[in-house]
């Protein structure tokens, strides 16, 4: 059983607030620390005290969401400002209301609390990188009347990054996943050349070896082209499939595709910005959750799966990193993301082994000739449930004999004093035989879900689908070459 790193209580600086264009008494700069809320206002308990007409007792809350520990070297802390005042706060001269009163801060952002009270944010160790290439800038110019992409990175991996962006007409902050296929082409070419060197090093390294250009026989060139083009086409197919699936989905617990633009070398995918990060960062901050909180998250994921499976879609990669949150508080809305390897199916069984191994059902092993069904999503959700209740992954390898790992899991559930209802729910999802595994409908009827979560579903969430349907007009996915 894999354990998480211990949750850290060590605070470290993530940024600084500076007085900006102050009139009268000017407060000193204030450091913002991780895992610690900072309040601005005139109240005695505020960390940043300012006195002026219109300033509330507590006017603005500054809070930090840390990315997963494995990503912190690449992705800076996400520092947010929340307007909790009576009279409102401006972010870079604009109302914070379009973002529900919460804005992600970037270098140089200015918060205006009153006409004569402004503070400016500067992140710790800020070093601006030119992450956006010249050809991407040219492509972004074609849709700049709709969206503006910033250099603020929210996530990274492979040949893609998630940037903060702004919807121009509403001033809403959104997320933009940028996929750079040109970088993939360069990397594939380099990988093929390296492979050729390994296969025939004497041709390159022997004295008097011919130049690479003179050695490019037709067969070598064909092999090189076939190898990297197949990789590029596979990557292209993954993102195209994800876009097509997302474009047809509209559910409050599934990532909503707002808009997408594509070219021969790039994808720009605009979605809602989730300030709570993913379940990985939640557990690393809080440790294992109370059952009520865990049940709320699992209930929402069951609603998402009920919707997906009803449309004949199997996700196939459910894991904590693919579940985003609107906040870390109990009852916050959560959504399922990353549909790159999801698939539409009918009655047929799937045979391609995919997914993230610690969350893969036993029937996904390559030696299984019978294939698998949508039940793999329920197994993965059971692993997520264990993550929430125990702050650990139940299986290091689901393809070996699971009996010892299941015994340890049950011991850990007992040691953590998990309720009998929660334990029964979890073990029903983690049944090794898929025919005996609990399905979505049964899981939604289970007493653990009905007791802790069913009555707490926010009615306002379900109006989202109607609002989105009425606001969406025209094509969701646009080819840049047609603009």
N, C-alpha and C positions, 0 to 999 in steps of 0.2 A: 504494500500500500504506500503510495507516494504522499509525503507530507509537504505542506507548504513551509516556506521560511517563516520564522517567528515574526509576528507583527511587531513592527518597530515603534517605540515610543520616543525615539530620538528626533528632536525637531531640528530642521535645518532651514536656512533662509532660501526663499524662492523669489523674492522681489522686494521692492521698496516703493513706498508712496511719498512723493515730494509735494510740498506746497507749490502751487502754480498760479502766478498772477494774483497774489494775495494783496488785499488792501487792509492796512492795520496790522495787528499782531499776527505774526507768521509762525505757525507751529513747526516743530522740528520734523525732519523726515522720520518715517516709521518703517521698520523692517517687517515684512510679511514672512511668517514661518509656516512650514508644512504642518498639516494635521492640527492647525490652531486657527479658529475663527478670529477675525479682527473686526472691530466695530468702529465706525466713524459717526460722531454726533456730539451733542453738547452734554450728554449724561455723564455722571461721575465714573461710570464703569467702562466708558469707551476707551479704546486703545489710542485713538486719534481724536482728541477733543478740539472742537472748533465752536466758537460762539458767534452767531450771526442771526439776523432775522430770517426765519423760514427754516432753520436747521432743527430737525427733530431730535428727540432724546436719543434714539438710535436711528440713524439716517440711512447708512449703508453698511451692509455686511460683506466682508471680503473672506472668501473661503477657497480652499485648494483641493483639487482632485489629483492624486498622483497616479501616473501610468503604472502598469505592471512593472515590478522591480527589474525584470529582464530588459525593459525598454527604456529605462530612465537615462541611459547614456545617450540615446538618440532623440528622445522626446522630452522636452522640458515639462515641468509641472504646469498643470492647467489651473490658472488663477482666475476666479470669477468675482464679479461685483453683483450684489443683489440689492435692489432698491427696496427698503423697508420703511420709507418715510411717509409722511402725510402729504407732502407737497410735490414729490417727484424728484427724480435725478436725471441729468442728461449724461449720455455717454457719447463723447466726441460731438457734442452739440445736438444730439438727437435723443428723443424720448426712449426710455428702456422698455416701454410697454409692448412694442412688437415682439420682444423676446421674453415676454412674461416677467419682466422686471429683473432678468438675470442676463448678464453679458460676460463673455469670455474676454479677458484683458490681453492686449498685445502691447509691445513696446511703444511708449509714447502716448498711449491712450489717456484722455483727460476726462475725469468725472466732475460734473458741475453740480454741486449741492445747493447752491444759492447764487444769485447774480455776482456776489463778490467772494465766493468760496469755490476754489477749483483744486483738485489734486491730480497729479500725474503719476502713472505707473511705469516702472522700469523693472524688467525681469532680472534675476540674478545671473551674472556672467553672460550677459547678452552678447551674442556674436552673430550678426546677420550673415547668412549664407545665401548665395545666389542659386537657389534650388530650382528655379523655373528657367528652362532653356529658352533660347531666342525663338525657336520654331513653336514652342508652346505659347509664348507671349503673342505670336502672330495668330495662333489659333484662338486664344482667349479673347482677342480683340473682336472676333466675329460674334461673340455673344456677350460682349461687355455692357450692352444696354440692359441685359437681364441680370447678370451676376458679375461680381468682382471677387476674384480669388486673391487671398492674402498670402504672405510667406509664412504664416503661423501654422506649424505642423502639429497635427493632432495624433497622427499615427503613421507608421511606416512598415514596409515589409515587401520583399521580393522586388518587383519593378513598379511598385505603386506607393503613393503617399496619400494621406488624408490631410487636406488643408482646410482651414477655416475660410469661409467665403461669406459674402453678403448679398442677399437678394435686393437688388437696387431699388425697386419701387416701394417695397415695404420696410426696408432697413432691417429685415430679419437676419440674424446670424444663422448660417447653415453649414453643413459639412460637404466638402467636395473631394471625392476619391479620384485621384489623377493616376492613370495608368500610362506608362511611357513604353510603348512598344519599340520605339527607336533605340532606347537603351538596351532592350532585350535583343534586338538585332545585333548590336555591337557586341554584347556579351556572348551571344551564340557564335558569332564569327570567331571571337577569341577562343572560345571553348573548343571549337572544331579544329582550329589551328594547333592548339595545345595537344589535342588528341592525336593529330597526325604526327606531331613531333614525338609523342610517346611511342607511337606505333613504329616509327622508322627514324630513330634519333641519329643513326649513322648517316642518313642522307643529309641531315642538316649540320651535323657537328664534325664530320670528317674533314681533313684538310682539303682545300680546293672544292668544297661542296658547292654545287650550283646555287644560284639565288632562288628564293622561294618562287618568284614569278616564273623562272624558267622551268621549275619542277612541277608546275601545276598542269598535270596531264588532264585530259578531258574527264577521265574516270574520277580523279581526285576532286576536281572542281564539282562534278555532279554529286559526289557523296557529300561534300561540304554543303552544297546548296540544299540538298535534300534533308540533311540533318537539321540545319538551323531553321529552314522554312517550316519543317514539321513542328518544331517547338513553338515557333511564332504562331502558326495556325492553331495549334492546340490552346495557346494562351488566348488568342483572339476568340476562339470558340467558347472558352470558359466565360469570358466577360460578356460576350454577346448573349449567351444563354442566360446568364444572371440578369442582364437587362431585360430580356424578353419575359422572363418569369416575374421579375419585380414590377414591370409595367402593368401586369394584369392583377396585381395584388393590392388590396385596400383593407387593412385590418389594424386596429389600434396597437396590437402586440407584434406587428411585423414591420420591419423597416420600410418606410414609404419612399418610393422613387419619385422625387419631385420633378426632375428634369435630367436629361442626359444628352451629351454631345459626343460625337466620335469622328475620327478621321482614320487615315491609313496607319497612323503612328501613335494615336492617343485616344484615351477615353476620359471624359469629365463627367462624373456621376454626382449629382446634387441630391442630398437627403437632409432630413432633420438633424440638427445638432443636439446630441445627448450629453448633458453636462455631468452626468453621474459616472461616465466611463463604463467599463464592463464589469462582469462579476468577478474577474480575477482581481482587479484593484479593490473591489468592495471587501472581499474576504481577506486580502492582505492588510487592509486597514482595520477591519473589525474583528477578524477571527470568525469562528463559527457563529451562525445566526440563531436568534430565538426562533422557535418553531413557527410562530405567527408570521414573522418576516419571511422565512423560507417558504412557507405555504403560499404566501401571496405571490412570490416570484414563480413558483412551480405552477400555480393555478393559471397565471397569465400565459405561461409557455404551453400549457395544455390547451388553452383557448386558441393560441396560435396554431398548434398542431391540428386541432379539430378543423380549423379553417383550411389549412394547407392540405391535409389528407382528404378533406371533402372535395377539393379541386384536383385530386389525383397527383399531388406534388409531395415527394419525399425529400426532406432536407439533406440528410446523410452526413452532416457535420455539426451536430449540436454539441456545444461545449461552452464553458464560462466566457471565453474570449469572444464568442459570437452572440452574446446576450448583453445588450446595452441598457442603461437606466437613465431616467430623467433626474434621479437623485439617489442618495444613499439612505434616505429615511424609509422606514417601514411603510409600505403602501404606494411607493413610487411606481410609475408605469415602467415596464420593461418591454423590450422588443427583440425579436430574433432577427439576426443579420447574416450576411455572407451566404448567398445562394449560388456560389460558383460551381459547386458539385451537386446541387440539387437536381432532381429529375422528375419529369412527368411520367407517370406509369398508368397502365390500365390494370388488367388482371394478371399480367405477366410478372414473373419474378426477375429481380435484377441479379446480375452476376459479377459486375466489376467491383473489386474490393477497393473502397475509398474510405475517407474519413481520417480522424486523428486517433491513433492507436489506443491510448488509454480510455477512450470513450466509444470504441468500436464494439459492437455486439459479437458474441462468439461465432455466429453464423457468417460473419464477414471474412473469416479466414480463407485463404486461397484454396485449401484442400477441400472445402465444402463445394460439392458439385450440384447441390440442390438449389443454390441461389439464396436470395433473401428478400424480405418484404419491408413494408413501412414500419414493421415492429422494431427495426434498428433505431428509429428515432426515440422510441419509448425507453429502450435500454440506455441510450445516451442521456436521456433526461433523468433516468435513475442515477447515473453517475454524477450529473449536475446536482441532484438532490443530496447525495452524499457529500459533495463539495460544500454545500450550504450548511448542512447539519453538523458535519465533522471537520470542516476546513481541510479536507484531504480527498484525493482521488482514490476510489476503492480498489482499482485494479491496475497494477503496473503493466501487465500483459494479459489481455483477455483471451488469448489464443492458446494458453496452456491450461493445465488442470486447475479449475477455479475453486475446487473444494477448500484448499488451505486458505486462499484469499477470502472466500466467503465466510469461513469460520472467524477469521480475524476481524472482518467487517462487523459481524454480529457481536463479537466481544467489544469492539469499540463503541457500537451503538448502545450497548448496555452500560459501559463505563461512562459514557457521556450523558446517561440518564435520559435518552431520547424516549419519548412516549411510545406505548405499544402501537398506537394508531399510526404514528409516523414510521415506525420500524416496519409495520405490516405493509404500508404503502410503498416504501422503498424496496423491500424485498420482492414485492409483486412485480415491480418494474424490472428488477434484475434477475428474473427467472431465466435460466439458461436455455430452456426450450421455448422458442418463440411462440409456439402454439399455446403455451401456458402463460405467456407474459400478459400482463394487464394492458388492455387497449385504452385509447383516449377516452371513450365514453365511460368505461368502468372507472378510470382514474378520476374523472370529473365527479362521479357519484360517490367516491370513496369518502368515508367519514372524516378523515383527516383534512381533506380539502373543504368539505362542506362545513366543518366546524370552524376552521381557521380563516378561510379565504373567500368562500363563495359570496357571502353577503357584503364583502368589502370592496367588490369591484366597482370602480368609479363609473357612474352613469355618464359623466362628461366624456370619458374615453370613447364611448360608443357613438358619440355625435361626430367624432373626428372623421369617420368614414364618409358621412354625409357631406360634411364641410369640404373634404378633399374632392369628392366627386363633383360638387358644384363649382369648385374653383379651378379644376383641371380642364383646360380647353386646348384643342389642337393636339399635335403629335407630342408624345413624351420624349421620344428619342429622335434626335436630329443629326443628320450627316453634315458635318461642317462644309464639305465640298459642295453641298447643295445650297449653301447660304450666300 
